[in-house]
Amino acid sequence: MAKDPKPDAAVEAPTAPASKKKLIIIIAAVVLLAGGGAAGWFFMHQKSDHKKEVKHEEPAHPPVFVALEAFTVNLQADPDEKFLQVELSLQVANAEEAELLKGQMPALRNRLLMLLTSKKATDISTGEGKKNLNAEIVAEVKKPFSKGAKPQEISGVFFTSFVIQ
């Protein structure tokens, strides 16, 4: 039996538009997925950058200073006798450290008096001499006040008055 060519044409005709529709749907789905993925990446990336910028940072603590009463000491003879009058402040890590130093003030002042009286006017009258004295004061203050105690946390010494006569 011979087949009628018209029924094959009728069967093929509806199949061709259906396969084109499937192809268009697949392409559209791929484009939408790719676009959605790109948009998602973009928003996720923006969100992570925003988190970096908004990151909660600890506010900077204001410095804590311990002002010491003025020291007036005789300096080593060089060739004349001179004296030094100096006022200074110590910068410490926190308020607890400041309280510790205030509690140890007699011992602290003794250390600094011994250091200052060992100097000659020529040793401390220059800028370099003052820097060296500053470093020596930091070293003296950092020493523990008792055996086995931890050293003091001091970050700087600031001269607020410095007179040699």
PyMOL commands that place a pseudoatom at each C-alpha (Angstrom):
pseudoatom trace, name=CA, resn=MET, resi=1, chain=A, elem=C, hetatm=0, pos=[0.000, 0.000, 0.000]
pseudoatom trace, name=CA, resn=ALA, resi=2, chain=A, elem=C, hetatm=0, pos=[1.092, 3.288, -0.936]
pseudoatom trace, name=CA, resn=LYS, resi=3, chain=A, elem=C, hetatm=0, pos=[1.119, 5.968, 1.562]
pseudoatom trace, name=CA, resn=ASP, resi=4, chain=A, elem=C, hetatm=0, pos=[-0.596, 9.211, 0.965]
pseudoatom trace, name=CA, resn=PRO, resi=5, chain=A, elem=C, hetatm=0, pos=[1.946, 12.057, 0.928]
pseudoatom trace, name=CA, resn=LYS, resi=6, chain=A, elem=C, hetatm=0, pos=[-0.503, 14.435, 2.498]
pseudoatom trace, name=CA, resn=PRO, resi=7, chain=A, elem=C, hetatm=0, pos=[-0.736, 12.687, 5.898]
pseudoatom trace, name=CA, resn=ASP, resi=8, chain=A, elem=C, hetatm=0, pos=[3.104, 12.833, 6.331]
pseudoatom trace, name=CA, resn=ALA, resi=9, chain=A, elem=C, hetatm=0, pos=[3.123, 16.515, 5.532]
pseudoatom trace, name=CA, resn=ALA, resi=10, chain=A, elem=C, hetatm=0, pos=[0.379, 17.081, 8.049]
pseudoatom trace, name=CA, resn=VAL, resi=11, chain=A, elem=C, hetatm=0, pos=[2.319, 15.189, 10.741]
pseudoatom trace, name=CA, resn=GLU, resi=12, chain=A, elem=C, hetatm=0, pos=[5.596, 17.003, 10.005]
pseudoatom trace, name=CA, resn=ALA, resi=13, chain=A, elem=C, hetatm=0, pos=[4.080, 20.454, 9.863]
pseudoatom trace, name=CA, resn=PRO, resi=14, chain=A, elem=C, hetatm=0, pos=[2.950, 20.550, 13.511]
pseudoatom trace, name=CA, resn=THR, resi=15, chain=A, elem=C, hetatm=0, pos=[6.295, 19.028, 14.697]
pseudoatom trace, name=CA, resn=ALA, resi=16, chain=A, elem=C, hetatm=0, pos=[8.458, 21.731, 13.132]
pseudoatom trace, name=CA, resn=PRO, resi=17, chain=A, elem=C, hetatm=0, pos=[6.807, 24.648, 14.964]
pseudoatom trace, name=CA, resn=ALA, resi=18, chain=A, elem=C, hetatm=0, pos=[6.837, 22.657, 18.236]
pseudoatom trace, name=CA, resn=SER, resi=19, chain=A, elem=C, hetatm=0, pos=[10.605, 22.045, 18.011]
pseudoatom trace, name=CA, resn=LYS, resi=20, chain=A, elem=C, hetatm=0, pos=[11.182, 25.748, 17.244]
pseudoatom trace, name=CA, resn=LYS, resi=21, chain=A, elem=C, hetatm=0, pos=[9.087, 26.652, 20.280]
pseudoatom trace, name=CA, resn=LYS, resi=22, chain=A, elem=C, hetatm=0, pos=[11.106, 24.243, 22.441]
pseudoatom trace, name=CA, resn=LEU, resi=23, chain=A, elem=C, hetatm=0, pos=[14.343, 25.738, 21.146]
pseudoatom trace, name=CA, resn=ILE, resi=24, chain=A, elem=C, hetatm=0, pos=[13.150, 29.287, 21.839]
pseudoatom trace, name=CA, resn=ILE, resi=25, chain=A, elem=C, hetatm=0, pos=[11.995, 28.292, 25.337]
pseudoatom trace, name=CA, resn=ILE, resi=26, chain=A, elem=C, hetatm=0, pos=[15.336, 26.619, 26.095]
pseudoatom trace, name=CA, resn=ILE, resi=27, chain=A, elem=C, hetatm=0, pos=[17.321, 29.624, 24.809]
pseudoatom trace, name=CA, resn=ALA, resi=28, chain=A, elem=C, hetatm=0, pos=[15.108, 32.007, 26.804]
pseudoatom trace, name=CA, resn=ALA, resi=29, chain=A, elem=C, hetatm=0, pos=[15.554, 29.868, 29.933]
pseudoatom trace, name=CA, resn=VAL, resi=30, chain=A, elem=C, hetatm=0, pos=[19.335, 29.831, 29.509]
pseudoatom trace, name=CA, resn=VAL, resi=31, chain=A, elem=C, hetatm=0, pos=[19.416, 33.618, 29.008]
pseudoatom trace, name=CA, resn=LEU, resi=32, chain=A, elem=C, hetatm=0, pos=[17.196, 34.180, 32.049]
pseudoatom trace, name=CA, resn=LEU, resi=33, chain=A, elem=C, hetatm=0, pos=[19.296, 31.859, 34.204]
pseudoatom trace, name=CA, resn=ALA, resi=34, chain=A, elem=C, hetatm=0, pos=[22.522, 33.502, 33.065]
pseudoatom trace, name=CA, resn=GLY, resi=35, chain=A, elem=C, hetatm=0, pos=[21.072, 36.973, 33.638]
pseudoatom trace, name=CA, resn=GLY, resi=36, chain=A, elem=C, hetatm=0, pos=[19.715, 35.957, 37.022]
pseudoatom trace, name=CA, resn=GLY, resi=37, chain=A, elem=C, hetatm=0, pos=[23.050, 34.472, 38.005]
pseudoatom trace, name=CA, resn=ALA, resi=38, chain=A, elem=C, hetatm=0, pos=[24.898, 37.599, 36.910]
pseudoatom trace, name=CA, resn=ALA, resi=39, chain=A, elem=C, hetatm=0, pos=[22.444, 39.826, 38.784]
pseudoatom trace, name=CA, resn=GLY, resi=40, chain=A, elem=C, hetatm=0, pos=[22.719, 37.636, 41.874]
pseudoatom trace, name=CA, resn=TRP, resi=41, chain=A, elem=C, hetatm=0, pos=[26.510, 37.775, 41.748]
pseudoatom trace, name=CA, resn=PHE, resi=42, chain=A, elem=C, hetatm=0, pos=[26.389, 41.541, 41.316]
pseudoatom trace, name=CA, resn=PHE, resi=43, chain=A, elem=C, hetatm=0, pos=[24.106, 42.039, 44.314]
pseudoatom trace, name=CA, resn=MET, resi=44, chain=A, elem=C, hetatm=0, pos=[26.063, 39.601, 46.447]
pseudoatom trace, name=CA, resn=HIS, resi=45, chain=A, elem=C, hetatm=0, pos=[29.286, 41.349, 45.511]
pseudoatom trace, name=CA, resn=GLN, resi=46, chain=A, elem=C, hetatm=0, pos=[27.791, 44.763, 46.302]
pseudoatom trace, name=CA, resn=LYS, resi=47, chain=A, elem=C, hetatm=0, pos=[26.477, 43.448, 49.594]
pseudoatom trace, name=CA, resn=SER, resi=48, chain=A, elem=C, hetatm=0, pos=[29.880, 42.082, 50.625]
pseudoatom trace, name=CA, resn=ASP, resi=49, chain=A, elem=C, hetatm=0, pos=[31.573, 45.385, 49.704]
pseudoatom trace, name=CA, resn=HIS, resi=50, chain=A, elem=C, hetatm=0, pos=[28.977, 47.237, 51.733]
pseudoatom trace, name=CA, resn=LYS, resi=51, chain=A, elem=C, hetatm=0, pos=[29.690, 44.972, 54.700]
pseudoatom trace, name=CA, resn=LYS, resi=52, chain=A, elem=C, hetatm=0, pos=[33.366, 45.794, 54.433]
pseudoatom trace, name=CA, resn=GLU, resi=53, chain=A, elem=C, hetatm=0, pos=[32.652, 49.519, 54.480]
pseudoatom trace, name=CA, resn=VAL, resi=54, chain=A, elem=C, hetatm=0, pos=[30.156, 49.346, 57.329]
pseudoatom trace, name=CA, resn=LYS, resi=55, chain=A, elem=C, hetatm=0, pos=[32.334, 47.018, 59.382]
pseudoatom trace, name=CA, resn=HIS, resi=56, chain=A, elem=C, hetatm=0, pos=[31.977, 47.970, 63.030]
pseudoatom trace, name=CA, resn=GLU, resi=57, chain=A, elem=C, hetatm=0, pos=[35.273, 49.356, 64.211]
pseudoatom trace, name=CA, resn=GLU, resi=58, chain=A, elem=C, hetatm=0, pos=[36.244, 50.075, 67.756]
pseudoatom trace, name=CA, resn=PRO, resi=59, chain=A, elem=C, hetatm=0, pos=[36.327, 53.805, 68.341]
pseudoatom trace, name=CA, resn=ALA, resi=60, chain=A, elem=C, hetatm=0, pos=[39.803, 55.070, 69.045]
pseudoatom trace, name=CA, resn=HIS, resi=61, chain=A, elem=C, hetatm=0, pos=[40.343, 55.527, 72.752]
pseudoatom trace, name=CA, resn=PRO, resi=62, chain=A, elem=C, hetatm=0, pos=[41.604, 58.940, 73.771]
pseudoatom trace, name=CA, resn=PRO, resi=63, chain=A, elem=C, hetatm=0, pos=[45.116, 58.852, 75.186]
pseudoatom trace, name=CA, resn=VAL, resi=64, chain=A, elem=C, hetatm=0, pos=[45.489, 58.559, 78.946]
pseudoatom trace, name=CA, resn=PHE, resi=65, chain=A, elem=C, hetatm=0, pos=[48.102, 60.786, 80.566]
pseudoatom trace, name=CA, resn=VAL, resi=66, chain=A, elem=C, hetatm=0, pos=[49.509, 60.854, 84.079]
pseudoatom trace, name=CA, resn=ALA, resi=67, chain=A, elem=C, hetatm=0, pos=[50.910, 64.288, 84.903]
pseudoatom trace, name=CA, resn=LEU, resi=68, chain=A, elem=C, hetatm=0, pos=[53.731, 64.258, 87.442]
pseudoatom trace, name=CA, resn=GLU, resi=69, chain=A, elem=C, hetatm=0, pos=[54.540, 67.061, 89.838]
pseudoatom trace, name=CA, resn=ALA, resi=70, chain=A, elem=C, hetatm=0, pos=[57.539, 69.190, 88.865]
pseudoatom trace, name=CA, resn=PHE, resi=71, chain=A, elem=C, hetatm=0, pos=[61.006, 67.844, 89.578]
pseudoatom trace, name=CA, resn=THR, resi=72, chain=A, elem=C, hetatm=0, pos=[63.736, 70.242, 90.719]
pseudoatom trace, name=CA, resn=VAL, resi=73, chain=A, elem=C, hetatm=0, pos=[67.105, 68.522, 90.997]
pseudoatom trace, name=CA, resn=ASN, resi=74, chain=A, elem=C, hetatm=0, pos=[70.770, 69.384, 91.185]
pseudoatom trace, name=CA, resn=LEU, resi=75, chain=A, elem=C, hetatm=0, pos=[72.685, 68.162, 88.176]
pseudoatom trace, name=CA, resn=GLN, resi=76, chain=A, elem=C, hetatm=0, pos=[76.223, 66.750, 88.213]
pseudoatom trace, name=CA, resn=ALA, resi=77, chain=A, elem=C, hetatm=0, pos=[78.900, 69.477, 88.225]
pseudoatom trace, name=CA, resn=ASP, resi=78, chain=A, elem=C, hetatm=0, pos=[80.010, 70.286, 84.692]
pseudoatom trace, name=CA, resn=PRO, resi=79, chain=A, elem=C, hetatm=0, pos=[82.195, 72.429, 85.640]
pseudoatom trace, name=CA, resn=ASP, resi=80, chain=A, elem=C, hetatm=0, pos=[79.606, 74.598, 87.440]
pseudoatom trace, name=CA, resn=GLU, resi=81, chain=A, elem=C, hetatm=0, pos=[76.732, 73.272, 89.465]
pseudoatom trace, name=CA, resn=LYS, resi=82, chain=A, elem=C, hetatm=0, pos=[73.419, 73.594, 87.705]
pseudoatom trace, name=CA, resn=PHE, resi=83, chain=A, elem=C, hetatm=0, pos=[69.927, 72.505, 88.430]
pseudoatom trace, name=CA, resn=LEU, resi=84, chain=A, elem=C, hetatm=0, pos=[67.106, 71.141, 86.354]
pseudoatom trace, name=CA, resn=GLN, resi=85, chain=A, elem=C, hetatm=0, pos=[63.453, 71.917, 86.758]
pseudoatom trace, name=CA, resn=VAL, resi=86, chain=A, elem=C, hetatm=0, pos=[61.278, 69.630, 84.631]
pseudoatom trace, name=CA, resn=GLU, resi=87, chain=A, elem=C, hetatm=0, pos=[57.587, 68.806, 84.392]
pseudoatom trace, name=CA, resn=LEU, resi=88, chain=A, elem=C, hetatm=0, pos=[56.475, 65.779, 82.470]
pseudoatom trace, name=CA, resn=SER, resi=89, chain=A, elem=C, hetatm=0, pos=[53.480, 63.629, 81.657]
pseudoatom trace, name=CA, resn=LEU, resi=90, chain=A, elem=C, hetatm=0, pos=[53.439, 59.901, 80.987]
pseudoatom trace, name=CA, resn=GLN, resi=91, chain=A, elem=C, hetatm=0, pos=[51.193, 58.410, 78.316]
pseudoatom trace, name=CA, resn=VAL, resi=92, chain=A, elem=C, hetatm=0, pos=[49.851, 55.048, 79.446]
pseudoatom trace, name=CA, resn=ALA, resi=93, chain=A, elem=C, hetatm=0, pos=[47.770, 52.331, 77.805]
pseudoatom trace, name=CA, resn=ASN, resi=94, chain=A, elem=C, hetatm=0, pos=[44.560, 52.775, 79.818]
pseudoatom trace, name=CA, resn=ALA, resi=95, chain=A, elem=C, hetatm=0, pos=[42.983, 54.202, 82.975]
pseudoatom trace, name=CA, resn=GLU, resi=96, chain=A, elem=C, hetatm=0, pos=[43.856, 51.076, 84.982]
pseudoatom trace, name=CA, resn=GLU, resi=97, chain=A, elem=C, hetatm=0, pos=[47.538, 51.589, 84.203]
pseudoatom trace, name=CA, resn=ALA, resi=98, chain=A, elem=C, hetatm=0, pos=[47.221, 55.250, 85.235]
pseudoatom trace, name=CA, resn=GLU, resi=99, chain=A, elem=C, hetatm=0, pos=[45.746, 54.204, 88.586]
pseudoatom trace, name=CA, resn=LEU, resi=100, chain=A, elem=C, hetatm=0, pos=[48.564, 51.698, 89.109]
pseudoatom trace, name=CA, resn=LEU, resi=101, chain=A, elem=C, hetatm=0, pos=[51.164, 54.416, 88.517]
pseudoatom trace, name=CA, resn=LYS, resi=102, chain=A, elem=C, hetatm=0, pos=[49.377, 56.835, 90.848]
pseudoatom trace, name=CA, resn=GLY, resi=103, chain=A, elem=C, hetatm=0, pos=[49.383, 54.155, 93.532]
pseudoatom trace, name=CA, resn=GLN, resi=104, chain=A, elem=C, hetatm=0, pos=[53.135, 53.723, 93.082]
pseudoatom trace, name=CA, resn=MET, resi=105, chain=A, elem=C, hetatm=0, pos=[53.937, 57.453, 92.833]
pseudoatom trace, name=CA, resn=PRO, resi=106, chain=A, elem=C, hetatm=0, pos=[56.541, 57.596, 95.652]
pseudoatom trace, name=CA, resn=ALA, resi=107, chain=A, elem=C, hetatm=0, pos=[58.518, 54.725, 94.076]
pseudoatom trace, name=CA, resn=LEU, resi=108, chain=A, elem=C, hetatm=0, pos=[58.107, 56.215, 90.608]
pseudoatom trace, name=CA, resn=ARG, resi=109, chain=A, elem=C, hetatm=0, pos=[59.267, 59.678, 91.672]
pseudoatom trace, name=CA, resn=ASN, resi=110, chain=A, elem=C, hetatm=0, pos=[62.265, 58.114, 93.463]
pseudoatom trace, name=CA, resn=ARG, resi=111, chain=A, elem=C, hetatm=0, pos=[63.316, 56.286, 90.290]
pseudoatom trace, name=CA, resn=LEU, resi=112, chain=A, elem=C, hetatm=0, pos=[63.047, 59.440, 88.225]
pseudoatom trace, name=CA, resn=LEU, resi=113, chain=A, elem=C, hetatm=0, pos=[64.884, 61.607, 90.798]
pseudoatom trace, name=CA, resn=MET, resi=114, chain=A, elem=C, hetatm=0, pos=[67.778, 59.135, 90.820]
pseudoatom trace, name=CA, resn=LEU, resi=115, chain=A, elem=C, hetatm=0, pos=[67.900, 59.184, 87.047]
pseudoatom trace, name=CA, resn=LEU, resi=116, chain=A, elem=C, hetatm=0, pos=[67.713, 62.971, 86.740]
pseudoatom trace, name=CA, resn=THR, resi=117, chain=A, elem=C, hetatm=0, pos=[70.385, 63.663, 89.394]
pseudoatom trace, name=CA, resn=SER, resi=118, chain=A, elem=C, hetatm=0, pos=[72.839, 61.409, 87.527]
pseudoatom trace, name=CA, resn=LYS, resi=119, chain=A, elem=C, hetatm=0, pos=[72.843, 63.730, 84.493]
pseudoatom trace, name=CA, resn=LYS, resi=120, chain=A, elem=C, hetatm=0, pos=[75.082, 66.630, 83.528]
pseudoatom trace, name=CA, resn=ALA, resi=121, chain=A, elem=C, hetatm=0, pos=[73.656, 69.793, 81.976]
pseudoatom trace, name=CA, resn=THR, resi=122, chain=A, elem=C, hetatm=0, pos=[75.642, 69.167, 78.799]
pseudoatom trace, name=CA, resn=ASP, resi=123, chain=A, elem=C, hetatm=0, pos=[74.121, 65.674, 78.514]
pseudoatom trace, name=CA, resn=ILE, resi=124, chain=A, elem=C, hetatm=0, pos=[70.521, 66.885, 78.422]
pseudoatom trace, name=CA, resn=SER, resi=125, chain=A, elem=C, hetatm=0, pos=[70.658, 70.411, 77.001]
pseudoatom trace, name=CA, resn=THR, resi=126, chain=A, elem=C, hetatm=0, pos=[70.618, 69.325, 73.330]
pseudoatom trace, name=CA, resn=GLY, resi=127, chain=A, elem=C, hetatm=0, pos=[67.703, 67.871, 71.402]
pseudoatom trace, name=CA, resn=GLU, resi=128, chain=A, elem=C, hetatm=0, pos=[69.475, 64.537, 71.140]
pseudoatom trace, name=CA, resn=GLY, resi=129, chain=A, elem=C, hetatm=0, pos=[70.172, 64.597, 74.884]
pseudoatom trace, name=CA, resn=LYS, resi=130, chain=A, elem=C, hetatm=0, pos=[66.488, 65.192, 75.625]
pseudoatom trace, name=CA, resn=LYS, resi=131, chain=A, elem=C, hetatm=0, pos=[65.522, 62.282, 73.351]
pseudoatom trace, name=CA, resn=ASN, resi=132, chain=A, elem=C, hetatm=0, pos=[67.970, 60.015, 75.187]
pseudoatom trace, name=CA, resn=LEU, resi=133, chain=A, elem=C, hetatm=0, pos=[66.621, 61.193, 78.546]
pseudoatom trace, name=CA, resn=ASN, resi=134, chain=A, elem=C, hetatm=0, pos=[63.099, 60.514, 77.301]
pseudoatom trace, name=CA, resn=ALA, resi=135, chain=A, elem=C, hetatm=0, pos=[64.054, 56.924, 76.377]
pseudoatom trace, name=CA, resn=GLU, resi=136, chain=A, elem=C, hetatm=0, pos=[65.748, 56.410, 79.766]
pseudoatom trace, name=CA, resn=ILE, resi=137, chain=A, elem=C, hetatm=0, pos=[62.639, 57.663, 81.592]
pseudoatom trace, name=CA, resn=VAL, resi=138, chain=A, elem=C, hetatm=0, pos=[60.451, 55.242, 79.606]
pseudoatom trace, name=CA, resn=ALA, resi=139, chain=A, elem=C, hetatm=0, pos=[62.797, 52.372, 80.528]
pseudoatom trace, name=CA, resn=GLU, resi=140, chain=A, elem=C, hetatm=0, pos=[62.723, 53.351, 84.244]
pseudoatom trace, name=CA, resn=VAL, resi=141, chain=A, elem=C, hetatm=0, pos=[58.949, 53.654, 84.367]
pseudoatom trace, name=CA, resn=LYS, resi=142, chain=A, elem=C, hetatm=0, pos=[58.406, 50.324, 82.588]
pseudoatom trace, name=CA, resn=LYS, resi=143, chain=A, elem=C, hetatm=0, pos=[60.329, 48.396, 85.245]
pseudoatom trace, name=CA, resn=PRO, resi=144, chain=A, elem=C, hetatm=0, pos=[58.006, 46.383, 87.516]
pseudoatom trace, name=CA, resn=PHE, resi=145, chain=A, elem=C, hetatm=0, pos=[57.515, 47.757, 91.024]
pseudoatom trace, name=CA, resn=SER, resi=146, chain=A, elem=C, hetatm=0, pos=[57.767, 44.324, 92.632]
pseudoatom trace, name=CA, resn=LYS, resi=147, chain=A, elem=C, hetatm=0, pos=[59.351, 40.961, 91.840]
pseudoatom trace, name=CA, resn=GLY, resi=148, chain=A, elem=C, hetatm=0, pos=[57.263, 38.888, 89.468]
pseudoatom trace, name=CA, resn=ALA, resi=149, chain=A, elem=C, hetatm=0, pos=[54.987, 41.803, 88.547]
pseudoatom trace, name=CA, resn=LYS, resi=150, chain=A, elem=C, hetatm=0, pos=[54.422, 42.692, 84.924]
pseudoatom trace, name=CA, resn=PRO, resi=151, chain=A, elem=C, hetatm=0, pos=[56.072, 45.812, 83.478]
pseudoatom trace, name=CA, resn=GLN, resi=152, chain=A, elem=C, hetatm=0, pos=[54.044, 49.006, 83.159]
pseudoatom trace, name=CA, resn=GLU, resi=153, chain=A, elem=C, hetatm=0, pos=[52.544, 49.788, 79.773]
pseudoatom trace, name=CA, resn=ILE, resi=154, chain=A, elem=C, hetatm=0, pos=[53.840, 53.249, 78.934]
pseudoatom trace, name=CA, resn=SER, resi=155, chain=A, elem=C, hetatm=0, pos=[53.923, 54.555, 75.402]
pseudoatom trace, name=CA, resn=GLY, resi=156, chain=A, elem=C, hetatm=0, pos=[55.499, 57.961, 75.823]
pseudoatom trace, name=CA, resn=VAL, resi=157, chain=A, elem=C, hetatm=0, pos=[56.994, 60.677, 77.981]
pseudoatom trace, name=CA, resn=PHE, resi=158, chain=A, elem=C, hetatm=0, pos=[56.176, 64.289, 77.247]
pseudoatom trace, name=CA, resn=PHE, resi=159, chain=A, elem=C, hetatm=0, pos=[58.149, 67.175, 78.710]
pseudoatom trace, name=CA, resn=THR, resi=160, chain=A, elem=C, hetatm=0, pos=[55.795, 70.035, 79.515]
pseudoatom trace, name=CA, resn=SER, resi=161, chain=A, elem=C, hetatm=0, pos=[58.508, 72.241, 81.036]
pseudoatom trace, name=CA, resn=PHE, resi=162, chain=A, elem=C, hetatm=0, pos=[62.298, 71.889, 80.882]
pseudoatom trace, name=CA, resn=VAL, resi=163, chain=A, elem=C, hetatm=0, pos=[64.598, 74.475, 82.477]
pseudoatom trace, name=CA, resn=ILE, resi=164, chain=A, elem=C, hetatm=0, pos=[68.340, 74.169, 83.121]
pseudoatom trace, name=CA, resn=GLN, resi=165, chain=A, elem=C, hetatm=0, pos=[70.047, 76.962, 85.148]
for i in range(1, 165): cmd.bond("trace and resi %d" % i, "trace and resi %d" % (i + 1))
show_as sticks, trace
zoom trace
